[in-house]
Amino acid sequence: MGAVSRERLENLAETLRQRRDMVDDPRLIAIIDEIELRAEVELAKLTRTI
C-alpha cells in the first residue's frame, strides 16, 4: 500500500540529477534536492539487509 518500485525510485533520482542543472531558481533546486534525497533514502531502505 503506497509502495513505489525500486525501478521507479531509481528513475526519479536519476531524472532529478539530470535536470537540476537546467534550473536557475534556488528554491526549486532545494525542492529537487529534497525529493532526490527522499528517493535515495527509500532506495536504501529497500536494499538494507535485516
N, C-alpha and C positions, 0 to 999 in steps of 0.2 A: 504494500500500500504506500504510494508516494515514492516508490523506488525509481531511481534513474539508473540505466545500464552503465556499465563501466565504459563501453564504447562511446556513449553519448557524452559522458563527463570528459573523456579524453578529447573528443572533438571540440567540446565547448572551450576547454582550457587552451587548446591549440589555436582555435579561431580568435580567441581574445588576445593571445600573444601576438598573432599576426596583425591584427587590426589596431592594436594600441598605438603603433607608430603613425597611424593616419589621423589621430585625434589631437586637437590642439587645446581643448578645454580641460584645465587641470581637475575640475570637479568630475568630469566624465571619466578621466583617466583614473581617478581614485575609485570610482564605482566599478570600473572594469577590473582594477586590481583586487577589489574585494570579492567580486564574483569569481575571478580566477583562483584566488586563494581558497575560497569555499569549495570550488570544484576539486582542487588539489587535495584538500582535507578529506573530502568524501572519497576520492580515489584511494587515499592512504588507508581509510577505514576498510575499504573493500579488499585491499591487499594485505592487511595486517593478519598475522597468524595468531591464533588463540591457543 
